[in-house]
Amino acid sequence: MNTYVLKGNICYSTGVDEIRTVSGGYLVCEDGKSRGVFAQLPEQYANCKLLDFGDRIIVPGMTDLHIHAPQFAFRGLGMDMELLDWLNTHTFPEESKYADLEYADRAYSSFANHLRRSTTTRAVVFGTIHVPATELLMQKLEDAGLSTYVGKVNMNRNSPDYLCETSVEASLADTERWIQETTDKYPHTKPIITPRFIPSCTDDLMRGLRKLVEKYHLPVQSHLSENFGEIAWVQELCPTSKFYGDAYDSFGMFGGDHPCIMAHCVHSGEAETELIRKNGVFIAHSPESNINLSSGVAPINRYLDEGMKVGLATDMAGGSHESMLRAIMHAIQASKLRWRLLDESVKPLTFERAFYMATVGSGAFFGKVGSFDAGYDLDAVVLDDANLDHPQELNLHERLERMTYLADDRNVYAKFVDGNRIF
């Protein structure tokens, strides 16, 4: 039995509006599961291995619910464009390079190394249409010790010739072969069905992907209601659909009988929001990406108030980085602007809610992940704020909040995924 104890200043969400802090507390891990946080170590664990992190802060590992691995190479470029122009100018030319496995090896090595050093312990990742490169990405994430879902992207229309699958049959055959090759290959890296978005996939392809969801019992990820131009385009392509989400739902690709993530949901109307809630679809809130690409700001606090499944994402390279700490910060800042400039009926996010989304909210897609409550998978990040000097006394909650705004990967001291220490 692999049982050990982490000692330090422990912070974790006990609800959407509450962060529990325990100074000099004890976090018990038993066979990869948390057995709880204690102010005093229970006697039955007194002889267990103790990892004492002193005055450092221990938080649950964070889950990035939506990130594009091949876009890591051009992060920070094209941030003056809107979505569709940005895709054609930067995204599609870059993603085409992953037909070259040597280039994919260099690029994905960099991506996996950066993700490993971040506060992210789990992620749901887009690859490209290329099967060999996507399998290479999965291997690198597995080797990095992270827990992930990775998608081979499907796109067979409205895409440049150099990044468009040749036929429905070829796209589905490649996807099924990839599923068969990877489903049981890795302990912590699993496939997820990934139509890029409705405009890039024909009806026949969507119906074929639905059959793969049923056959292999797989989850789905895609994009939803990110940008006004995109929404109008979907209405042209699917004139019988009532709204964007209804188009996915008509193909059986919108949750209900399978786990599903839809990134963004910036401009979802009442009917679409209700279908998201009814079908248990996860919303991957990507605040910096939505700002950079001039998409808008989703009414995230309203989604949380309505009990919807909401997680947080960097959406790199729409977002310029892989830091979930910065994603928390951007979520709070964006919500304030939306409240002040657009709609005062939806209050700004508190720090507690944004932290919850980055840990419990996103982690729920993987199961009991993102908390230190007993029974949760033991994902933990140890943060060292010693270099963030300050003249005043700060309590533990204030130190955590301050780190969210000031820390980077240099402040990540140690990391555990599923009870295994990564570094």
C-alpha positions as CSV (number, residue, x, y, z in Angstrom):
1,M,0.0,0.0,0.0
2,N,1.5,3.4,-1.1
3,T,0.6,5.7,1.7
4,Y,2.4,9.0,2.5
5,V,1.6,12.4,4.0
6,L,2.2,15.9,2.6
7,K,2.7,18.6,5.2
8,G,2.4,22.3,4.4
9,N,-0.1,25.2,4.1
10,I,-3.0,23.5,2.4
11,C,-5.7,25.3,0.3
12,Y,-8.6,23.7,-1.5
13,S,-12.2,24.4,-2.5
14,T,-14.9,22.9,-0.3
15,G,-17.7,24.5,-2.4
16,V,-18.1,26.9,-5.2
17,D,-17.8,29.9,-2.8
18,E,-15.4,28.6,-0.2
19,I,-11.7,27.8,0.1
20,R,-10.5,25.9,3.1
21,T,-7.1,26.8,4.4
22,V,-5.1,24.8,6.9
23,S,-1.7,26.2,8.0
24,G,0.8,23.5,8.7
25,G,-1.8,20.9,7.8
26,Y,-1.4,17.3,6.8
27,L,-2.7,15.8,3.5
28,V,-2.9,12.0,3.5
29,C,-2.5,10.0,0.3
30,E,-3.3,6.3,0.2
31,D,-3.0,4.4,-3.1
32,G,-3.4,7.5,-5.1
33,K,-6.4,8.8,-3.2
34,S,-6.8,11.6,-0.7
35,R,-7.9,10.5,2.7
36,G,-8.5,14.1,3.8
37,V,-6.7,17.1,5.2
38,F,-6.0,17.3,9.0
39,A,-4.8,20.0,11.3
40,Q,-3.2,17.2,13.4
41,L,-2.0,14.0,11.9
42,P,-4.3,11.0,12.9
43,E,-2.5,8.4,14.9
44,Q,-3.0,5.7,12.2
45,Y,-0.8,7.6,9.8
46,A,2.0,8.5,12.3
47,N,4.5,6.0,10.8
48,C,3.8,6.9,7.2
49,K,6.4,8.6,5.0
50,L,6.2,12.3,5.6
51,L,7.0,14.9,2.9
52,D,7.3,18.2,4.8
53,F,7.1,21.2,2.5
54,G,7.5,23.7,5.3
55,D,5.9,27.1,4.7
56,R,5.1,26.3,1.1
57,I,1.5,26.2,-0.2
58,I,-0.2,23.0,-1.3
59,V,-3.2,23.2,-3.7
60,P,-5.0,20.7,-5.8
61,G,-3.7,20.1,-9.3
62,M,-5.4,22.2,-11.9
63,T,-7.2,20.8,-15.0
64,D,-7.0,22.7,-18.3
65,L,-10.3,21.8,-20.0
66,H,-9.4,23.1,-23.5
67,I,-5.9,23.5,-25.0
68,H,-4.5,23.1,-28.5
69,A,-1.1,21.4,-28.4
70,P,0.0,22.2,-32.0
71,Q,-0.7,25.9,-31.4
72,F,1.9,26.1,-28.7
73,A,4.5,27.0,-31.3
74,F,2.8,30.3,-32.3
75,R,1.4,31.4,-29.0
76,G,1.4,35.2,-28.7
77,L,0.9,35.8,-32.5
78,G,-2.1,37.2,-34.3
79,M,-3.7,38.6,-31.2
80,D,-5.1,41.5,-33.1
81,M,-7.3,39.3,-35.3
82,E,-10.8,37.8,-34.9
83,L,-11.3,34.1,-34.8
84,L,-11.9,33.1,-38.5
85,D,-9.1,35.3,-39.8
86,W,-6.7,34.1,-37.1
87,L,-7.5,30.5,-38.0
88,N,-6.7,31.0,-41.7
89,T,-3.6,33.2,-41.1
90,H,-1.9,31.4,-38.2
91,T,-3.6,28.2,-37.0
92,F,-4.2,26.2,-40.2
93,P,-0.7,26.8,-41.7
94,E,1.0,25.8,-38.4
95,E,-1.2,22.7,-37.9
96,S,-0.3,21.5,-41.4
97,K,3.4,21.2,-40.3
98,Y,2.5,18.2,-38.1
99,A,2.4,16.0,-41.1
100,D,6.2,16.1,-40.6
101,L,6.8,13.8,-37.7
102,E,10.3,15.3,-37.0
103,Y,8.7,18.8,-36.6
104,A,5.9,17.3,-34.5
105,D,8.5,15.7,-32.2
106,R,10.3,19.1,-31.6
107,A,7.1,21.0,-31.1
108,Y,5.3,18.5,-28.9
109,S,8.4,18.0,-26.8
110,S,8.3,21.7,-26.0
111,F,4.6,21.7,-25.3
112,A,4.8,18.7,-23.0
113,N,7.7,20.1,-21.1
114,H,6.0,23.4,-20.5
115,L,2.8,21.7,-19.4
116,R,4.7,19.5,-17.0
117,R,6.3,22.5,-15.3
118,S,3.0,24.3,-14.9
119,T,0.2,23.9,-12.3
120,T,-1.7,21.7,-14.7
121,T,-2.0,18.1,-13.7
122,R,-4.7,17.1,-16.2
123,A,-5.8,18.5,-19.5
124,V,-8.2,17.9,-22.4
125,V,-6.1,18.5,-25.6
126,F,-6.7,19.1,-29.3
127,G,-4.1,17.6,-31.7
128,T,-4.3,17.8,-35.5
129,I,-5.8,15.6,-38.2
130,H,-2.5,13.6,-38.4
131,V,-2.6,10.2,-36.7
132,P,1.2,9.6,-36.2
133,A,1.7,13.1,-34.7
134,T,-1.3,12.7,-32.4
135,E,0.0,9.4,-31.2
136,L,3.4,11.0,-30.6
137,L,1.7,13.7,-28.6
138,M,-0.1,11.2,-26.5
139,Q,3.2,9.4,-25.8
140,K,4.9,12.6,-24.7
141,L,2.1,13.6,-22.3
142,E,2.1,10.1,-20.8
143,D,5.9,10.3,-20.4
144,A,5.4,13.7,-18.7
145,G,3.3,12.0,-16.0
146,L,0.2,14.0,-16.7
147,S,-3.4,12.7,-17.0
148,T,-5.0,13.7,-20.3
149,Y,-7.6,13.2,-23.0
150,V,-6.2,13.9,-26.5
151,G,-8.1,14.3,-29.7
152,K,-7.2,13.5,-33.2
153,V,-9.0,16.4,-35.0
154,N,-11.6,15.8,-37.7
155,M,-12.1,18.4,-40.5
156,N,-13.2,17.6,-44.1
157,R,-14.7,20.9,-45.4
158,N,-14.2,24.6,-45.3
159,S,-10.5,24.0,-44.6
160,P,-7.4,24.7,-46.7
161,D,-6.5,21.9,-49.1
162,Y,-3.3,21.3,-47.1
163,L,-5.3,20.6,-43.9
164,C,-8.4,18.9,-45.1
165,E,-9.1,15.2,-44.8
166,T,-9.7,13.7,-48.3
167,S,-13.0,12.0,-47.7
168,V,-15.5,11.0,-45.0
169,E,-14.4,7.4,-45.3
170,A,-10.7,8.3,-44.9
171,S,-11.4,10.5,-41.9
172,L,-13.4,7.9,-40.1
173,A,-11.0,5.1,-41.0
174,D,-8.1,7.0,-39.7
175,T,-9.9,8.0,-36.5
176,E,-11.1,4.4,-35.8
177,R,-7.5,3.1,-36.3
178,W,-6.2,5.7,-34.0
179,I,-8.8,4.8,-31.3
180,Q,-8.0,1.1,-31.6
181,E,-4.2,1.8,-31.3
182,T,-4.4,4.1,-28.3
183,T,-7.4,3.3,-26.1
184,D,-5.6,0.7,-24.0
185,K,-2.0,1.8,-24.7
186,Y,-1.5,4.4,-22.0
187,P,-2.6,4.3,-18.3
188,H,-3.2,8.1,-18.1
189,T,-3.7,9.3,-21.7
190,K,-7.0,8.5,-23.5
191,P,-8.6,9.4,-26.8
192,I,-11.5,11.8,-27.2
193,I,-13.6,12.3,-30.3
194,T,-12.8,15.8,-31.7
195,P,-14.7,17.4,-34.6
196,R,-13.0,20.8,-34.8
197,F,-16.4,22.6,-35.1
198,I,-19.5,22.3,-37.2
199,P,-18.2,24.4,-40.1
200,S,-15.3,22.0,-40.7
201,C,-17.3,18.7,-40.6
202,T,-19.9,17.5,-43.1
203,D,-23.1,15.9,-41.9
204,D,-21.9,12.5,-43.0
205,L,-18.7,12.9,-41.0
206,M,-20.6,14.0,-37.9
207,R,-22.9,11.0,-38.2
208,G,-19.9,8.7,-38.6
209,L,-18.2,10.2,-35.5
210,R,-21.4,9.6,-33.5
211,K,-21.1,5.9,-34.4
212,L,-17.6,5.8,-33.0
213,V,-18.7,7.5,-29.8
214,E,-21.3,4.7,-29.4
215,K,-19.0,1.9,-30.4
216,Y,-16.1,2.8,-28.2
217,H,-17.9,4.7,-25.4
218,L,-15.8,7.8,-25.9
219,P,-16.3,11.5,-24.8
220,V,-16.5,14.4,-27.2
221,Q,-14.9,17.9,-27.4
222,S,-15.5,20.8,-29.7
223,H,-16.2,24.5,-29.9
224,L,-19.5,26.3,-29.4
225,S,-20.9,29.9,-29.9
226,E,-17.5,31.5,-29.6
227,N,-17.8,34.3,-32.2
228,F,-20.7,36.0,-34.0
229,G,-19.3,35.3,-37.5
230,E,-18.9,31.6,-36.6
231,I,-22.5,31.4,-35.2
232,A,-23.9,33.0,-38.4
233,W,-21.9,30.6,-40.5
234,V,-23.3,27.5,-38.7
235,Q,-26.8,28.8,-39.3
236,E,-26.1,29.0,-43.0
237,L,-24.6,25.5,-43.0
238,C,-27.3,23.9,-40.8
239,P,-30.5,25.9,-41.7
240,T,-32.8,23.5,-39.9
241,S,-31.0,23.8,-36.6
242,K,-32.6,26.0,-34.0
243,F,-29.2,27.2,-32.7
244,Y,-25.5,26.2,-32.8
245,G,-25.8,23.6,-30.0
246,D,-28.8,22.1,-31.7
247,A,-26.7,21.3,-34.7
248,Y,-24.4,19.2,-32.6
249,D,-27.3,17.6,-30.8
250,S,-29.0,16.6,-34.1
251,F,-26.0,14.4,-34.7
252,G,-26.0,13.0,-31.1
253,M,-22.8,14.8,-30.3
254,F,-23.9,17.1,-27.5
255,G,-23.7,15.1,-24.2
256,G,-26.6,13.3,-22.6
257,D,-25.4,9.7,-23.1
258,H,-21.7,10.6,-23.3
259,P,-19.3,13.1,-21.6
260,C,-18.9,16.3,-23.7
261,I,-17.0,19.5,-23.5
262,M,-17.9,22.6,-25.5
263,A,-15.3,25.4,-25.4
264,H,-16.4,29.0,-25.0
265,C,-20.2,29.3,-25.0
266,V,-19.7,33.1,-25.1
267,H,-23.0,33.9,-26.9
268,S,-25.2,31.0,-26.0
269,G,-28.9,32.0,-25.9
270,E,-31.5,30.8,-23.4
271,A,-32.5,27.7,-25.4
272,E,-28.9,26.7,-26.0
273,T,-28.0,27.3,-22.4
274,E,-30.9,25.1,-21.3
275,L,-29.8,22.3,-23.6
276,I,-26.2,22.5,-22.2
277,R,-27.6,22.2,-18.7
278,K,-30.0,19.4,-19.6
279,N,-27.4,17.3,-21.4
280,G,-24.7,17.8,-18.7
281,V,-22.3,19.4,-21.2
282,F,-19.1,20.9,-19.7
283,I,-18.4,24.5,-20.6
284,A,-14.7,25.2,-21.0
285,H,-14.4,28.9,-20.1
286,S,-11.4,30.4,-22.0
287,P,-11.3,34.0,-20.9
288,E,-8.0,35.2,-22.4
289,S,-8.7,33.6,-25.7
290,N,-12.1,35.2,-25.9
291,I,-10.5,38.6,-25.2
292,N,-7.6,38.1,-27.6
293,L,-9.8,37.1,-30.5
294,S,-12.5,39.7,-29.8
295,S,-15.1,37.1,-29.2
296,G,-16.6,38.5,-26.0
297,V,-17.0,37.3,-22.4
298,A,-19.2,34.4,-21.4
299,P,-21.7,35.0,-18.5
300,I,-19.9,32.5,-16.4
301,N,-21.2,33.5,-13.0
302,R,-24.8,32.9,-14.3
303,Y,-23.8,29.4,-15.5
304,L,-22.4,28.7,-12.0
305,D,-25.5,30.0,-10.3
306,E,-27.6,27.7,-12.4
307,G,-25.6,24.7,-11.4
308,M,-24.0,24.1,-14.8
309,K,-20.8,22.2,-15.3
310,V,-18.2,24.9,-15.8
311,G,-14.4,24.5,-16.0
312,L,-11.5,26.8,-16.9
313,A,-9.2,26.6,-19.8
314,T,-6.2,28.4,-21.3
315,D,-7.2,27.7,-25.0
316,M,-3.7,28.2,-26.0
317,A,-2.9,29.7,-28.6
318,G,-6.1,31.7,-28.6
319,G,-4.8,32.2,-25.1
320,S,-1.2,33.2,-25.0
321,H,0.1,30.8,-22.4
322,E,-0.4,27.5,-20.6
323,S,-0.7,28.9,-17.0
324,M,-3.9,28.1,-15.2
325,L,-3.0,30.6,-12.5
326,R,-3.2,33.3,-15.2
327,A,-6.4,31.8,-16.5
328,I,-7.9,32.3,-13.0
329,M,-6.8,35.9,-13.1
330,H,-8.1,36.5,-16.6
331,A,-11.5,35.0,-15.7
332,I,-11.9,37.4,-12.8
333,Q,-10.8,40.4,-14.9
334,A,-13.0,39.6,-17.9
335,S,-16.0,39.1,-15.7
336,K,-15.6,42.5,-14.2
337,L,-15.5,44.2,-17.6
338,R,-18.6,42.3,-18.7
339,W,-20.4,43.4,-15.6
340,R,-19.4,47.0,-15.8
341,L,-19.7,47.5,-19.6
342,L,-22.4,45.0,-20.7
343,D,-24.7,43.4,-18.2
344,E,-24.8,44.3,-14.5
345,S,-27.2,41.5,-13.8
346,V,-24.3,39.0,-13.9
347,K,-21.9,39.8,-11.1
348,P,-18.1,39.5,-11.5
349,L,-16.4,36.3,-10.5
350,T,-14.9,36.1,-7.0
351,F,-11.5,34.6,-6.5
352,E,-13.1,31.6,-4.8
353,R,-15.3,30.9,-7.8
354,A,-12.4,31.2,-10.3
355,F,-10.2,28.9,-8.2
356,Y,-13.0,26.4,-7.9
357,M,-13.4,26.3,-11.7
358,A,-9.7,25.7,-12.2
359,T,-9.7,22.8,-9.8
360,V,-13.0,21.1,-8.9
361,G,-15.0,22.5,-11.9
362,S,-12.6,21.3,-14.6
363,G,-11.4,18.3,-12.7
364,A,-15.0,16.9,-12.6
365,F,-14.6,15.9,-16.2
366,F,-12.1,13.3,-15.0
367,G,-14.2,12.1,-12.0
368,K,-13.4,12.9,-8.4
369,V,-10.6,15.3,-9.2
370,G,-9.6,18.8,-8.0
371,S,-10.2,18.6,-4.3
372,F,-8.5,17.2,-1.2
373,D,-11.7,15.8,0.2
374,A,-11.5,12.1,1.1
375,G,-12.0,9.9,-1.9
376,Y,-10.6,12.3,-4.5
377,D,-7.7,11.4,-6.8
378,L,-4.6,12.9,-5.2
379,D,-3.4,15.6,-7.6
380,A,-1.4,18.3,-5.8
381,V,0.9,21.2,-6.7
382,V,3.3,22.6,-4.1
383,L,3.8,26.4,-4.6
384,D,6.8,28.4,-3.3
385,D,6.1,32.1,-2.9
386,A,9.4,32.9,-1.1
387,N,10.6,35.1,-4.0
388,L,7.4,37.2,-4.0
389,D,8.6,39.4,-1.2
390,H,6.2,41.7,0.7
391,P,6.4,43.9,3.8
392,Q,3.1,43.1,5.4
393,E,1.8,40.0,7.1
394,L,-0.5,37.9,4.9
395,N,-2.8,35.1,5.8
396,L,-2.9,31.9,3.8
397,H,-5.8,32.9,1.7
398,E,-4.1,36.2,0.8
399,R,-0.9,34.4,-0.1
400,L,-2.8,32.1,-2.4
401,E,-4.7,34.9,-4.1
402,R,-1.5,36.9,-4.5
403,M,0.3,34.0,-6.1
404,T,-2.4,33.7,-8.7
405,Y,-1.6,37.1,-9.9
406,L,2.2,37.1,-9.5
407,A,3.5,33.5,-9.7
408,D,4.7,31.5,-12.8
409,D,6.2,28.1,-13.3
410,R,9.3,29.0,-11.3
411,N,7.1,29.0,-8.2
412,V,6.0,25.4,-8.8
413,Y,8.1,23.4,-6.4
414,A,6.6,19.9,-6.6
415,K,3.8,18.2,-8.4
416,F,1.8,15.0,-7.9
417,V,-0.7,13.3,-10.3
418,D,-2.8,10.3,-9.2
419,G,-0.6,10.1,-6.1
420,N,2.6,9.9,-8.2
421,R,5.3,12.5,-7.7
422,I,6.2,14.1,-11.1
423,F,9.0,16.2,-9.7
